[in-house]
């Protein structure tokens, strides 16, 4: 696969009612008992740990993360994670002359000095958002994940529902792996070349490698494109199956990508024996290593950064910063009159710039599952049973 982008794109024709034109049989197979069920009747802070930091992540994003209730809350049984403006809390002058000290607020990620942000080289992070994880409460290795969620709408917003290893058994990222269940760019009209990269397309990805310079993802990146509507218009079910010999990604029950590594495992998939070479860091494991260990959930909404490439076209207003310049947050903030209206921040209790998660369910892997899930789901659809009325699905 050297020299090729092994990216699989699946075009989905999905009605707004979420009825699927495809087969559900794979997604609803190999399921055992329900081992994790989050219906978001309330925000369980014992289960979900907030990240509190101004560290801008590996992609130099523009937000800082907090546990404040305006950024993560539950309403009507749905989790909302929404970005807001730092200036709404501290005032605009603070961005240019202030110091954001997160130690008193419980800062728990001080990487690259992330607990204190200053305006020395750029302005203070102009966006305030939330990132939550289950590292202290729930992790699993093999099983099926089902997440019903609706993506946000708004220029330069980057929602993600993903997983990281609970223990870095093989060293720091990406040696121990990363599983991205769904990521999108929430822009309505963002194109790179002739390809639409906005909110009509989502991506699922596995990351692995020896170091940040050898971060392998192209052979294990899969995309789904809606032919009608976008992922911000309605809820969809995003699925992940972690099996002893393969990993599969689904959207509304339709398989969008699958990786079954060869005998050489992910070392061979990424052709890491060629570059950087050397001994296989996962050589004592299985073909699924490093993805055969417990991972935990992460939910977050980022804004800006390197996830939005230079040279692409956004309509009606162009990208206001360049990844090649030292100051990126300043030009972004000073063009807020262009992008802020797309966020609909003041749309009552239901702003459209929020990631909305209805539920997360995990079923343990059961190789002896014989239930015909396709006909089970079809009977539910024929009886017009809503998601909220369905019992947990397990044998």
C-alpha positions as CSV (number, residue, x, y, z in Angstrom):
1,X,0.0,0.0,0.0
2,X,3.0,2.3,-0.1
3,X,2.3,5.4,-2.0
4,X,-1.4,5.0,-1.9
5,X,-4.0,6.6,0.3
6,X,-6.0,3.5,1.4
7,X,-9.1,5.6,2.2
8,X,-12.5,4.0,1.7
9,X,-15.4,6.3,1.0
10,X,-18.9,5.0,1.4
11,X,-21.8,7.0,0.0
12,X,-24.8,6.8,2.2
13,X,-28.4,7.6,1.1
14,X,-30.0,8.1,4.5
15,X,-33.4,9.6,5.0
16,X,-33.9,12.0,7.9
17,X,-36.0,9.3,9.7
18,X,-32.7,7.4,10.1
19,X,-34.1,4.4,8.2
20,X,-31.2,2.6,6.6
21,X,-31.0,1.4,3.0
22,X,-28.5,-1.3,3.6
23,X,-27.8,-4.4,5.7
24,X,-27.7,-4.4,9.4
25,X,-26.7,-8.1,9.8
26,X,-23.0,-7.5,10.5
27,X,-23.4,-4.7,13.0
28,X,-26.0,-6.7,15.0
29,X,-24.0,-9.9,15.2
30,X,-21.4,-11.2,17.7
31,X,-23.1,-9.2,20.5
32,X,-23.2,-10.5,24.1
33,X,-24.5,-8.8,27.2
34,X,-24.7,-5.1,27.6
35,X,-21.6,-4.0,29.7
36,X,-21.9,-0.2,29.4
37,X,-25.0,1.9,29.1
38,X,-25.0,5.7,29.2
39,X,-28.4,7.1,28.5
40,X,-27.5,10.6,29.8
41,X,-30.4,11.0,32.1
42,X,-28.0,13.3,33.9
43,X,-24.3,14.2,33.6
44,X,-22.6,11.6,35.8
45,X,-19.3,13.3,36.7
46,X,-18.2,10.1,38.5
47,X,-18.3,8.3,35.2
48,X,-17.1,11.2,33.0
49,X,-14.0,13.0,34.0
50,X,-13.6,16.5,32.6
51,X,-10.2,17.5,31.1
52,X,-9.3,21.0,32.4
53,X,-6.4,22.5,30.4
54,X,-5.4,25.3,28.0
55,X,-3.0,22.9,26.2
56,X,-3.9,23.3,22.5
57,X,-3.4,19.6,21.7
58,X,-1.4,18.1,18.9
59,X,-3.2,20.2,16.3
60,X,-2.8,23.6,17.9
61,X,-6.5,24.1,18.4
62,X,-8.0,27.4,19.7
63,X,-10.0,26.2,22.7
64,X,-9.3,25.6,26.4
65,X,-11.2,22.9,28.2
66,X,-13.3,23.4,31.3
67,X,-16.0,21.7,33.3
68,X,-18.3,24.7,33.3
69,X,-22.0,24.0,32.8
70,X,-22.4,26.2,29.8
71,X,-20.0,23.8,27.9
72,X,-21.2,20.4,28.9
73,X,-24.7,19.7,30.2
74,X,-27.7,17.3,29.8
75,X,-31.0,18.5,28.5
76,X,-34.0,16.2,27.7
77,X,-31.9,13.1,28.0
78,X,-29.2,14.3,25.6
79,X,-25.6,15.3,26.4
80,X,-24.6,18.6,24.9
81,X,-21.0,19.7,24.4
82,X,-20.8,23.1,23.0
83,X,-18.0,25.7,22.4
84,X,-18.6,29.2,23.7
85,X,-16.5,32.4,23.7
86,X,-13.8,33.0,26.3
87,X,-14.6,36.7,26.0
88,X,-18.1,36.0,27.3
89,X,-16.6,34.9,30.6
90,X,-13.6,37.3,31.0
91,X,-14.2,40.1,28.5
92,X,-12.4,40.9,25.2
93,X,-9.5,42.8,26.7
94,X,-8.6,39.6,28.7
95,X,-7.7,37.8,25.4
96,X,-5.1,40.4,24.6
97,X,-3.7,41.2,28.1
98,X,-4.8,38.6,30.5
99,X,-3.4,35.4,32.1
100,X,-5.6,32.3,32.1
101,X,-4.7,30.4,35.3
102,X,-6.5,27.1,35.4
103,X,-4.8,25.7,38.5
104,X,-7.6,27.0,40.8
105,X,-10.2,25.3,38.6
106,X,-8.6,21.9,38.9
107,X,-6.3,21.8,35.9
108,X,-5.3,18.2,35.2
109,X,-3.2,18.4,32.0
110,X,-0.2,20.6,32.3
111,X,1.5,19.3,29.2
112,X,3.5,22.2,27.6
113,X,2.4,24.4,30.4
114,X,-1.2,23.9,29.7
115,X,-2.5,25.0,33.1
116,X,-1.5,28.6,32.5
117,X,-2.1,30.5,29.2
118,X,-0.7,34.0,28.5
119,X,-1.0,36.5,25.7
120,X,2.7,36.8,25.0
121,X,3.0,35.2,21.6
122,X,-0.7,35.0,20.6
123,X,-4.0,35.9,22.3
124,X,-5.5,33.7,25.0
125,X,-7.4,30.8,23.7
126,X,-10.5,32.5,22.4
127,X,-12.8,29.5,22.7
128,X,-14.0,27.7,25.8
129,X,-15.3,24.1,25.4
130,X,-15.4,20.7,27.1
131,X,-13.7,17.3,26.8
132,X,-14.7,14.3,28.9
133,X,-13.4,10.8,29.3
134,X,-14.1,7.5,31.1
135,X,-10.5,6.6,31.9
136,X,-11.2,6.1,35.6
137,X,-14.6,4.4,35.2
138,X,-14.9,2.2,32.0
139,X,-12.6,0.6,29.4
140,X,-13.0,-2.5,27.3
141,X,-11.1,-4.5,24.8
142,X,-13.5,-6.5,22.6
143,X,-17.1,-5.7,21.9
144,X,-19.6,-3.5,19.9
145,X,-20.1,0.2,20.5
146,X,-23.3,2.0,19.5
147,X,-23.5,5.8,19.8
148,X,-26.5,7.8,18.7
149,X,-25.4,11.3,18.2
150,X,-25.9,14.5,16.2
151,X,-23.0,16.6,15.0
152,X,-22.7,20.3,15.6
153,X,-23.0,22.9,12.8
154,X,-20.7,25.9,12.6
155,X,-17.5,27.0,10.8
156,X,-14.2,25.7,12.2
157,X,-15.9,23.4,14.8
158,X,-14.3,20.0,15.2
159,X,-16.3,17.4,17.2
160,X,-14.8,14.0,18.0
161,X,-16.0,10.8,19.7
162,X,-12.9,8.6,20.1
163,X,-10.9,6.2,22.3
164,X,-7.5,6.0,23.7
165,X,-5.6,3.3,25.5
166,X,-6.2,3.3,29.3
167,X,-2.5,2.3,29.7
168,X,0.2,3.2,27.3
169,X,1.7,-0.3,27.3
170,X,3.9,0.4,24.3
171,X,4.9,4.0,25.0
172,X,3.4,7.4,24.2
173,X,1.2,8.3,21.2
174,X,0.9,6.7,18.7
175,X,2.7,3.6,19.9
176,X,-0.2,2.4,21.9
177,X,-2.9,3.3,19.3
178,X,-5.9,5.6,18.9
179,X,-9.4,4.8,17.7
180,X,-11.4,7.6,16.2
181,X,-15.1,6.5,16.0
182,X,-16.2,9.7,14.3
183,X,-14.8,13.1,13.5
184,X,-16.2,15.8,11.2
185,X,-15.5,19.4,10.2
186,X,-18.7,21.2,11.0
187,X,-18.5,23.8,8.2
188,X,-21.5,23.8,5.8
189,X,-19.3,24.3,2.7
190,X,-15.6,23.5,3.0
191,X,-13.9,22.0,0.0
192,X,-10.3,20.8,-0.5
193,X,-9.6,20.3,-4.2
194,X,-12.9,19.0,-5.6
195,X,-13.8,17.2,-2.4
196,X,-16.4,18.4,0.0
197,X,-14.8,18.2,3.5
198,X,-17.6,19.8,5.5
199,X,-20.4,18.4,7.6
200,X,-21.7,16.0,4.9
201,X,-18.7,13.7,5.4
202,X,-17.5,11.9,8.5
203,X,-14.3,9.9,9.1
204,X,-13.3,6.9,11.3
205,X,-9.7,6.2,11.8
206,X,-7.1,4.1,13.5
207,X,-3.8,5.7,14.4
208,X,-0.7,3.7,15.2
209,X,3.1,4.0,14.7
210,X,6.4,4.4,16.4
211,X,6.4,8.2,16.9
212,X,4.7,11.4,15.8
213,X,6.7,11.4,12.5
214,X,5.6,7.9,11.8
215,X,1.9,8.3,12.7
216,X,0.2,5.8,10.4
217,X,-3.5,6.4,9.6
218,X,-4.1,6.4,5.8
219,X,-4.5,2.6,5.5
220,X,-7.0,2.6,8.3
221,X,-9.1,5.7,7.5
222,X,-12.7,5.3,6.3
223,X,-15.2,7.9,5.3
224,X,-19.0,8.1,4.8
225,X,-20.7,10.8,2.8
226,X,-24.4,11.7,3.0
227,X,-26.1,12.2,-0.4
228,X,-29.0,13.9,1.4
229,X,-28.7,16.3,4.3
230,X,-25.7,16.4,6.6
231,X,-24.5,15.0,9.9
232,X,-25.7,18.2,11.7
233,X,-29.3,17.8,10.6
234,X,-30.3,14.7,12.5
235,X,-29.1,11.9,14.8
236,X,-27.2,9.0,13.4
237,X,-25.9,5.8,14.9
238,X,-22.1,5.5,14.8
239,X,-20.8,2.0,15.4
240,X,-17.5,0.3,16.2
241,X,-16.7,-3.4,16.5
242,X,-13.5,-4.5,18.2
243,X,-13.0,-8.2,17.5
244,X,-10.0,-10.5,18.2
245,X,-9.0,-10.5,14.5
246,X,-10.5,-7.2,13.1
247,X,-11.9,-3.8,13.7
248,X,-15.0,-2.5,11.9
249,X,-16.7,0.9,11.6
250,X,-20.4,1.5,10.9
251,X,-22.8,4.4,10.2
252,X,-26.5,3.6,10.8
253,X,-25.6,-0.1,10.6
254,X,-23.8,0.2,7.2
255,X,-20.2,-1.1,7.2
256,X,-17.9,1.8,6.1
257,X,-14.6,0.2,6.8
258,X,-12.9,-2.9,8.2
259,X,-9.2,-3.9,8.9
260,X,-8.1,-7.5,9.4
261,X,-4.4,-7.3,9.7
262,X,-2.1,-9.9,8.0
263,X,0.3,-12.1,9.9
264,X,2.7,-9.2,10.4
265,X,0.0,-7.2,12.2
266,X,-0.2,-3.4,12.2
267,X,3.6,-3.3,11.7
268,X,3.0,-4.7,8.3
269,X,-0.1,-2.7,7.6
270,X,1.8,0.5,8.1
271,X,4.9,-0.8,6.4
272,X,6.9,0.3,9.4
273,X,9.5,-2.3,8.6
274,X,10.6,0.0,5.7
275,X,10.3,3.3,7.6
276,X,11.6,3.7,10.3
277,X,12.6,0.1,10.3
278,X,14.1,-1.7,13.3
279,X,12.5,-4.3,15.5
280,X,8.7,-4.6,15.5
281,X,7.6,-2.8,18.7
282,X,4.5,-5.0,18.8
283,X,6.3,-8.2,17.8
284,X,5.5,-10.1,21.1
285,X,1.7,-9.4,20.7
286,X,-1.0,-10.6,18.4
287,X,-1.9,-9.4,14.9
288,X,-4.3,-6.8,16.6
289,X,-1.6,-5.3,18.8
290,X,-1.7,-2.5,20.0
291,X,-5.5,-2.6,19.6
292,X,-6.0,-5.7,21.8
293,X,-5.9,-3.9,25.1
294,X,-8.5,-1.8,27.0
295,X,-9.4,1.6,25.6
296,X,-11.7,4.3,27.1
297,X,-14.1,6.8,25.6
298,X,-13.3,10.5,24.9
299,X,-15.9,13.1,23.8
300,X,-14.9,16.6,22.9
301,X,-15.5,19.6,20.7
302,X,-12.4,21.4,19.5
303,X,-12.2,24.5,17.3
304,X,-9.7,25.6,14.7
305,X,-6.1,24.3,14.4
306,X,-4.3,22.1,11.9
307,X,-7.3,19.8,11.3
308,X,-8.5,22.5,8.8
309,X,-5.8,22.5,6.0
310,X,-4.5,25.6,4.3
311,X,-5.3,25.9,0.6
312,X,-8.9,24.8,0.9
313,X,-12.0,26.9,0.1
314,X,-14.6,27.8,2.7
315,X,-17.8,29.6,1.7
316,X,-19.0,32.2,2.1
317,X,-15.8,33.4,4.0
318,X,-12.3,32.0,3.7
319,X,-10.3,30.4,6.5
320,X,-9.1,33.4,8.6
321,X,-5.7,31.9,9.7
322,X,-2.7,30.1,8.3
323,X,-1.0,27.1,9.9
324,X,2.3,28.6,8.6
325,X,2.1,31.7,10.8
326,X,3.0,32.0,14.5
327,X,-0.1,33.9,15.4
328,X,-3.2,31.9,14.5
329,X,-5.8,32.6,17.2
330,X,-5.5,36.4,16.7
331,X,-6.6,36.5,13.1
332,X,-9.3,33.8,13.8
333,X,-10.8,35.9,16.6
334,X,-10.7,39.2,14.7
335,X,-12.7,37.6,11.9
336,X,-15.4,36.4,14.3
337,X,-18.0,38.5,12.5
338,X,-17.6,36.0,9.6
339,X,-17.8,32.7,11.4
340,X,-19.6,33.4,14.6
341,X,-23.1,33.8,12.9
342,X,-22.8,30.2,11.7
343,X,-22.7,28.9,15.3
344,X,-26.2,30.1,16.3
345,X,-24.9,30.6,19.8
346,X,-28.1,32.5,21.0
347,X,-30.7,30.0,19.7
348,X,-32.3,29.5,23.1
349,X,-31.6,26.3,24.9
350,X,-30.8,24.4,21.7
351,X,-27.8,26.0,19.9
352,X,-26.8,24.2,16.7
353,X,-23.1,24.4,17.5
354,X,-23.3,21.6,20.1
355,X,-22.3,17.9,19.8
356,X,-25.4,16.1,21.0
357,X,-25.1,12.5,22.3
358,X,-28.3,10.6,23.0
359,X,-26.7,7.3,24.2
360,X,-23.6,5.2,24.3
361,X,-24.0,1.4,24.6
362,X,-21.3,-1.3,24.6
363,X,-22.0,-5.0,24.2
364,X,-19.4,-7.5,25.0
365,X,-18.0,-9.7,22.2
366,X,-19.8,-13.0,21.9
367,X,-18.5,-15.4,19.2
368,X,-21.5,-17.7,19.8
369,X,-24.2,-15.1,19.2
370,X,-26.9,-16.6,16.9
371,X,-29.6,-14.0,17.1
372,X,-30.7,-12.7,13.7
373,X,-30.3,-9.1,14.5
374,X,-31.4,-7.9,11.0
375,X,-34.9,-9.3,11.5
376,X,-35.0,-8.1,15.1
377,X,-34.3,-4.6,14.0
378,X,-36.7,-4.9,11.1
379,X,-39.5,-5.9,13.4
380,X,-38.8,-2.9,15.6
381,X,-38.9,-0.6,12.6
382,X,-42.2,-2.1,11.3
383,X,-43.7,-1.6,14.7
384,X,-42.5,2.1,14.7
385,X,-40.8,1.8,18.1
386,X,-38.7,4.8,18.8
387,X,-35.2,4.6,20.2
388,X,-36.4,5.9,23.5
389,X,-38.9,3.1,23.8
390,X,-36.5,0.3,22.9
391,X,-35.2,-2.0,25.6
392,X,-31.4,-2.6,25.8
393,X,-30.6,-4.9,22.9
394,X,-28.9,-8.1,24.2
395,X,-29.7,-11.8,24.3
